[in-house]
Amino acid sequence: MFPANSVMTKEVITTTKDTSIYEAVKSMVNNRISGLPVIDENRLLVGILTEKDALMLLQNADSQGVVVGDFMT
């Protein structure tokens, strides 16, 4: 069995609640990741944006001005 630190990602790509959903999804696609930790101004974890959360965009015809905080879990 391997310890977690031998397989974990050490340089985590994150976002904030105020990031546009478009920029967050773009980051997920460009970095080939399925989840994006959402952090606050103190770099504390406040949520996560997943592929499933991002797909909710497809149900929303007006996604202008939509931010991560509107979709994260």
MARZAZA-161935 format. One record per residue: x negated, z negated, y of N, C-alpha, C in turn; residue number from 1; residue in three letters. Coordinates in nm, 4 decimals. Layout:
// MARZAZA-161935
node n.east: X, n.up: Z, n.north: Y, ca.east: X, ca.up: Z, ca.north: Y, c.east: X, c.up: Z, c.north: Y, nr: NUM, rest: Ala;
...
//
This chain:
// MARZAZA-161935
node n.east: -0.0833, n.up: 0.0000, n.north: -0.1170, ca.east: 0.0000, ca.up: 0.0000, ca.north: 0.0000, c.east: -0.0887, c.up: 0.0000, c.north: 0.1244, nr: 1, rest: Met;
node n.east: -0.0486, n.up: 0.0788, n.north: 0.2243, ca.east: -0.1256, ca.up: 0.0899, ca.north: 0.3474, c.east: -0.0705, c.up: -0.0045, c.north: 0.4546, nr: 2, rest: Phe;
node n.east: -0.1598, n.up: -0.0664, n.north: 0.5319, ca.east: -0.1103, ca.up: -0.1467, ca.north: 0.6438, c.east: -0.0522, c.up: -0.0542, c.north: 0.7520, nr: 3, rest: Pro;
node n.east: 0.0453, n.up: -0.1033, n.north: 0.8268, ca.east: 0.1132, ca.up: -0.0214, ca.north: 0.9284, c.east: 0.0152, c.up: 0.0394, c.north: 1.0274, nr: 4, rest: Ala;
node n.east: -0.0869, n.up: -0.0343, n.north: 1.0683, ca.east: -0.1785, ca.up: 0.0181, ca.north: 1.1691, c.east: -0.2633, c.up: 0.1347, c.north: 1.1193, nr: 5, rest: Asn;
node n.east: -0.2629, n.up: 0.1606, n.north: 0.9893, ca.east: -0.3392, ca.up: 0.2749, ca.north: 0.9383, c.east: -0.2608, c.up: 0.4051, c.north: 0.9471, nr: 6, rest: Ser;
node n.east: -0.1310, n.up: 0.3983, n.north: 0.9710, ca.east: -0.0486, ca.up: 0.5189, ca.north: 0.9804, c.east: 0.0304, c.up: 0.5288, c.north: 1.1109, nr: 7, rest: Val;
node n.east: 0.0270, n.up: 0.4241, n.north: 1.1911, ca.east: 0.1079, ca.up: 0.4242, ca.north: 1.3138, c.east: 0.0448, c.up: 0.5097, c.north: 1.4224, nr: 8, rest: Met;
node n.east: 0.1272, n.up: 0.5519, n.north: 1.5161, ca.east: 0.0810, ca.up: 0.6244, ca.north: 1.6334, c.east: 0.0368, c.up: 0.5233, c.north: 1.7374, nr: 9, rest: Thr;
node n.east: -0.0845, n.up: 0.5391, n.north: 1.7865, ca.east: -0.1374, ca.up: 0.4429, ca.north: 1.8826, c.east: -0.1129, c.up: 0.4858, c.north: 2.0265, nr: 10, rest: Lys;
node n.east: -0.1065, n.up: 0.6148, n.north: 2.0523, ca.east: -0.0801, ca.up: 0.6656, ca.north: 2.1868, c.east: 0.0629, c.up: 0.7173, c.north: 2.1898, nr: 11, rest: Glu;
node n.east: 0.1550, n.up: 0.6300, n.north: 2.2244, ca.east: 0.2977, ca.up: 0.6593, ca.north: 2.2179, c.east: 0.3427, c.up: 0.7328, c.north: 2.3441, nr: 12, rest: Val;
node n.east: 0.4195, n.up: 0.8383, n.north: 2.3249, ca.east: 0.4793, ca.up: 0.9126, ca.north: 2.4354, c.east: 0.6110, c.up: 0.8436, c.north: 2.4685, nr: 13, rest: Ile;
node n.east: 0.6298, n.up: 0.8090, n.north: 2.5952, ca.east: 0.7477, ca.up: 0.7341, ca.north: 2.6363, c.east: 0.8198, c.up: 0.8051, c.north: 2.7510, nr: 14, rest: Thr;
node n.east: 0.9334, n.up: 0.7505, n.north: 2.7880, ca.east: 1.0096, ca.up: 0.7980, ca.north: 2.9026, c.east: 1.0748, c.up: 0.6780, c.north: 2.9686, nr: 15, rest: Thr;
node n.east: 1.1451, n.up: 0.7016, n.north: 3.0791, ca.east: 1.2168, ca.up: 0.5954, ca.north: 3.1482, c.east: 1.3655, c.up: 0.6298, c.north: 3.1548, nr: 16, rest: Thr;
node n.east: 1.4473, n.up: 0.5321, n.north: 3.1889, ca.east: 1.5922, ca.up: 0.5537, ca.north: 3.1974, c.east: 1.6289, c.up: 0.6547, c.north: 3.3055, nr: 17, rest: Lys;
node n.east: 1.5447, n.up: 0.6704, n.north: 3.4056, ca.east: 1.5742, ca.up: 0.7592, ca.north: 3.5172, c.east: 1.5224, c.up: 0.9018, c.north: 3.4992, nr: 18, rest: Asp;
node n.east: 1.4535, n.up: 0.9282, n.north: 3.3897, ca.east: 1.4039, ca.up: 1.0632, ca.north: 3.3620, c.east: 1.5224, c.up: 1.1544, c.north: 3.3321, nr: 19, rest: Thr;
node n.east: 1.5152, n.up: 1.2791, n.north: 3.3823, ca.east: 1.6246, ca.up: 1.3716, ca.north: 3.3519, c.east: 1.6270, c.up: 1.3980, c.north: 3.2020, nr: 20, rest: Ser;
node n.east: 1.7450, n.up: 1.4159, n.north: 3.1491, ca.east: 1.7589, ca.up: 1.4404, ca.north: 3.0061, c.east: 1.6858, c.up: 1.5689, c.north: 2.9683, nr: 21, rest: Ile;
node n.east: 1.6868, n.up: 1.6680, n.north: 3.0580, ca.east: 1.6167, ca.up: 1.7937, ca.north: 3.0335, c.east: 1.4672, c.up: 1.7680, c.north: 3.0136, nr: 22, rest: Tyr;
node n.east: 1.4052, n.up: 1.6891, n.north: 3.1012, ca.east: 1.2621, ca.up: 1.6604, ca.north: 3.0897, c.east: 1.2315, c.up: 1.5806, c.north: 2.9629, nr: 23, rest: Glu;
node n.east: 1.3185, n.up: 1.4871, n.north: 2.9278, ca.east: 1.2968, ca.up: 1.4073, ca.north: 2.8074, c.east: 1.3037, c.up: 1.4935, c.north: 2.6819, nr: 24, rest: Ala;
node n.east: 1.4042, n.up: 1.5807, n.north: 2.6743, ca.east: 1.4174, ca.up: 1.6692, ca.north: 2.5574, c.east: 1.2998, c.up: 1.7657, c.north: 2.5518, nr: 25, rest: Val;
node n.east: 1.2585, n.up: 1.8165, n.north: 2.6667, ca.east: 1.1427, ca.up: 1.9056, ca.north: 2.6731, c.east: 1.0182, c.up: 1.8353, c.north: 2.6183, nr: 26, rest: Lys;
node n.east: 1.0003, n.up: 1.7091, n.north: 2.6532, ca.east: 0.8869, ca.up: 1.6309, ca.north: 2.6037, c.east: 0.8943, c.up: 1.6133, c.north: 2.4524, nr: 27, rest: Ser;
node n.east: 1.0152, n.up: 1.5874, n.north: 2.4012, ca.east: 1.0320, ca.up: 1.5715, ca.north: 2.2562, c.east: 0.9965, c.up: 1.7013, c.north: 2.1837, nr: 28, rest: Met;
node n.east: 1.0430, n.up: 1.8129, n.north: 2.2359, ca.east: 1.0158, ca.up: 1.9428, ca.north: 2.1724, c.east: 0.8677, c.up: 1.9762, c.north: 2.1803, nr: 29, rest: Val;
node n.east: 0.8102, n.up: 1.9623, n.north: 2.2997, ca.east: 0.6688, ca.up: 1.9970, ca.north: 2.3182, c.east: 0.5745, c.up: 1.9118, c.north: 2.2344, nr: 30, rest: Asn;
node n.east: 0.6143, n.up: 1.7870, n.north: 2.2087, ca.east: 0.5292, ca.up: 1.6954, ca.north: 2.1318, c.east: 0.5703, c.up: 1.6837, c.north: 1.9861, nr: 31, rest: Asn;
node n.east: 0.6728, n.up: 1.7618, n.north: 1.9478, ca.east: 0.7212, ca.up: 1.7632, ca.north: 1.8098, c.east: 0.7537, c.up: 1.6234, c.north: 1.7582, nr: 32, rest: Arg;
node n.east: 0.8324, n.up: 1.5524, n.north: 1.8400, ca.east: 0.8746, ca.up: 1.4180, ca.north: 1.8018, c.east: 1.0267, c.up: 1.4117, c.north: 1.8011, nr: 33, rest: Ile;
node n.east: 1.0819, n.up: 1.3214, n.north: 1.7215, ca.east: 1.2275, ca.up: 1.3130, ca.north: 1.7078, c.east: 1.2872, c.up: 1.1935, c.north: 1.7806, nr: 34, rest: Ser;
node n.east: 1.2030, n.up: 1.1109, n.north: 1.8388, ca.east: 1.2501, ca.up: 0.9957, ca.north: 1.9136, c.east: 1.1549, c.up: 0.9652, c.north: 2.0272, nr: 35, rest: Gly;
node n.east: 1.2099, n.up: 0.9160, n.north: 2.1352, ca.east: 1.1303, ca.up: 0.8876, ca.north: 2.2544, c.east: 1.1628, c.up: 0.7461, c.north: 2.3025, nr: 36, rest: Leu;
node n.east: 1.0676, n.up: 0.6523, n.north: 2.2897, ca.east: 1.0925, ca.up: 0.5175, ca.north: 2.3387, c.east: 1.1174, c.up: 0.5193, c.north: 2.4897, nr: 37, rest: Pro;
node n.east: 1.2146, n.up: 0.4413, n.north: 2.5341, ca.east: 1.2476, ca.up: 0.4300, ca.north: 2.6758, c.east: 1.1951, c.up: 0.2951, c.north: 2.7237, nr: 38, rest: Val;
node n.east: 1.1109, n.up: 0.2984, n.north: 2.8287, ca.east: 1.0499, ca.up: 0.1751, ca.north: 2.8792, c.east: 1.0930, c.up: 0.1500, c.north: 3.0235, nr: 39, rest: Ile;
node n.east: 1.0822, n.up: 0.0232, n.north: 3.0656, ca.east: 1.1134, ca.up: -0.0115, ca.north: 3.2040, c.east: 0.9861, c.up: -0.0143, c.north: 3.2872, nr: 40, rest: Asp;
node n.east: 0.9974, n.up: -0.0591, n.north: 3.4123, ca.east: 0.8820, ca.up: -0.0600, ca.north: 3.5032, c.east: 0.7709, c.up: -0.1542, c.north: 3.4573, nr: 41, rest: Glu;
node n.east: 0.8013, n.up: -0.2470, n.north: 3.3682, ca.east: 0.7014, ca.up: -0.3384, ca.north: 3.3129, c.east: 0.6472, c.up: -0.2904, c.north: 3.1782, nr: 42, rest: Asn;
node n.east: 0.6830, n.up: -0.1669, n.north: 3.1419, ca.east: 0.6432, ca.up: -0.1040, ca.north: 3.0164, c.east: 0.7026, c.up: -0.1755, c.north: 2.8941, nr: 43, rest: Arg;
node n.east: 0.8168, n.up: -0.2437, n.north: 2.9148, ca.east: 0.8875, ca.up: -0.3088, ca.north: 2.8046, c.east: 0.9904, c.up: -0.2120, c.north: 2.7483, nr: 44, rest: Leu;
node n.east: 1.0063, n.up: -0.2135, n.north: 2.6183, ca.east: 1.1010, ca.up: -0.1263, ca.north: 2.5512, c.east: 1.2445, c.up: -0.1664, c.north: 2.5858, nr: 45, rest: Leu;
node n.east: 1.3232, n.up: -0.0689, n.north: 2.6337, ca.east: 1.4630, ca.up: -0.0969, ca.north: 2.6671, c.east: 1.5591, c.up: -0.0113, c.north: 2.5855, nr: 46, rest: Val;
node n.east: 1.5068, n.up: 0.0830, n.north: 2.5084, ca.east: 1.5920, ca.up: 0.1689, ca.north: 2.4268, c.east: 1.5113, c.up: 0.2808, c.north: 2.3642, nr: 47, rest: Gly;
node n.east: 1.5830, n.up: 0.3738, n.north: 2.3032, ca.east: 1.5195, ca.up: 0.4903, ca.north: 2.2436, c.east: 1.6126, c.up: 0.6094, c.north: 2.2588, nr: 48, rest: Ile;
node n.east: 1.5550, n.up: 0.7233, n.north: 2.2884, ca.east: 1.6301, ca.up: 0.8483, ca.north: 2.2935, c.east: 1.5963, c.up: 0.9244, c.north: 2.1659, nr: 49, rest: Leu;
node n.east: 1.6969, n.up: 0.9527, n.north: 2.0839, ca.east: 1.6751, ca.up: 1.0231, ca.north: 1.9575, c.east: 1.7281, c.up: 1.1653, c.north: 1.9668, nr: 50, rest: Thr;
node n.east: 1.6951, n.up: 1.2455, n.north: 1.8675, ca.east: 1.7487, ca.up: 1.3817, ca.north: 1.8618, c.east: 1.9016, c.up: 1.3784, c.north: 1.8651, nr: 51, rest: Glu;
node n.east: 1.9594, n.up: 1.2856, n.north: 1.7929, ca.east: 2.1053, ca.up: 1.2745, ca.north: 1.7890, c.east: 2.1608, c.up: 1.2445, c.north: 1.9280, nr: 52, rest: Lys;
node n.east: 2.0954, n.up: 1.1541, n.north: 2.0004, ca.east: 2.1389, ca.up: 1.1230, ca.north: 2.1366, c.east: 2.1326, c.up: 1.2483, c.north: 2.2241, nr: 53, rest: Asp;
node n.east: 2.0248, n.up: 1.3232, n.north: 2.2124, ca.east: 2.0063, ca.up: 1.4432, ca.north: 2.2934, c.east: 2.1095, c.up: 1.5505, c.north: 2.2599, nr: 54, rest: Ala;
node n.east: 2.1529, n.up: 1.5576, n.north: 2.1355, ca.east: 2.2534, ca.up: 1.6565, ca.north: 2.0970, c.east: 2.3884, c.up: 1.6298, c.north: 2.1628, nr: 55, rest: Leu;
node n.east: 2.4096, n.up: 1.5073, n.north: 2.2077, ca.east: 2.5330, ca.up: 1.4757, ca.north: 2.2790, c.east: 2.5457, c.up: 1.5606, c.north: 2.4054, nr: 56, rest: Met;
node n.east: 2.4335, n.up: 1.6107, n.north: 2.4548, ca.east: 2.4340, ca.up: 1.6993, ca.north: 2.5714, c.east: 2.5230, c.up: 1.8209, c.north: 2.5492, nr: 57, rest: Leu;
node n.east: 2.5237, n.up: 1.8694, n.north: 2.4266, ca.east: 2.6008, ca.up: 1.9892, ca.north: 2.3961, c.east: 2.7501, c.up: 1.9682, c.north: 2.4169, nr: 58, rest: Leu;
node n.east: 2.7944, n.up: 1.8452, n.north: 2.4110, ca.east: 2.9358, ca.up: 1.8148, ca.north: 2.4311, c.east: 2.9689, c.up: 1.7997, c.north: 2.5795, nr: 59, rest: Gln;
node n.east: 2.8651, n.up: 1.7898, n.north: 2.6614, ca.east: 2.8853, ca.up: 1.7664, ca.north: 2.8041, c.east: 2.8580, c.up: 1.8966, c.north: 2.8790, nr: 60, rest: Asn;
node n.east: 2.9620, n.up: 1.9603, n.north: 2.9289, ca.east: 2.9476, ca.up: 2.0893, ca.north: 2.9968, c.east: 2.8681, c.up: 2.0769, c.north: 3.1258, nr: 61, rest: Ala;
node n.east: 2.8757, n.up: 1.9638, n.north: 3.1944, ca.east: 2.8061, ca.up: 1.9453, ca.north: 3.3212, c.east: 2.6931, c.up: 1.8450, c.north: 3.3023, nr: 62, rest: Asp;
node n.east: 2.5737, n.up: 1.8937, n.north: 3.2679, ca.east: 2.4619, ca.up: 1.8039, ca.north: 3.2423, c.east: 2.3686, c.up: 1.7927, c.north: 3.3625, nr: 63, rest: Ser;
node n.east: 2.4070, n.up: 1.8477, n.north: 3.4779, ca.east: 2.3271, ca.up: 1.8339, ca.north: 3.5987, c.east: 2.3226, c.up: 1.6877, c.north: 3.6402, nr: 64, rest: Gln;
node n.east: 2.2039, n.up: 1.6389, n.north: 3.6684, ca.east: 2.1907, ca.up: 1.5022, ca.north: 3.7142, c.east: 2.2012, c.up: 1.3972, c.north: 3.6056, nr: 65, rest: Gly;
node n.east: 2.2111, n.up: 1.4388, n.north: 3.4805, ca.east: 2.2209, ca.up: 1.3454, ca.north: 3.3687, c.east: 2.0806, c.up: 1.2905, c.north: 3.3411, nr: 66, rest: Val;
node n.east: 2.0707, n.up: 1.1590, n.north: 3.3217, ca.east: 1.9429, ca.up: 1.0944, ca.north: 3.2967, c.east: 1.9417, c.up: 1.0281, c.north: 3.1595, nr: 67, rest: Val;
node n.east: 1.8238, n.up: 0.9909, n.north: 3.1133, ca.east: 1.8055, ca.up: 0.9308, ca.north: 2.9813, c.east: 1.8955, c.up: 0.8101, c.north: 2.9620, nr: 68, rest: Val;
node n.east: 1.9092, n.up: 0.7257, n.north: 3.0639, ca.east: 1.9915, ca.up: 0.6046, ca.north: 3.0533, c.east: 2.1353, c.up: 0.6333, c.north: 3.0159, nr: 69, rest: Gly;
node n.east: 2.1828, n.up: 0.7572, n.north: 3.0413, ca.east: 2.3185, ca.up: 0.7945, ca.north: 3.0051, c.east: 2.3354, c.up: 0.8226, c.north: 2.8557, nr: 70, rest: Asp;
node n.east: 2.2242, n.up: 0.8432, n.north: 2.7837, ca.east: 2.2313, ca.up: 0.8836, ca.north: 2.6447, c.east: 2.1567, c.up: 0.7961, c.north: 2.5450, nr: 71, rest: Phe;
node n.east: 2.0606, n.up: 0.7177, n.north: 2.5908, ca.east: 1.9768, ca.up: 0.6416, ca.north: 2.4972, c.east: 2.0601, c.up: 0.5394, c.north: 2.4197, nr: 72, rest: Met;
node n.east: 2.0065, n.up: 0.4987, n.north: 2.3058, ca.east: 2.0717, ca.up: 0.3961, ca.north: 2.2256, c.east: 1.9922, c.up: 0.2676, c.north: 2.2335, nr: 73, rest: Thr;
//
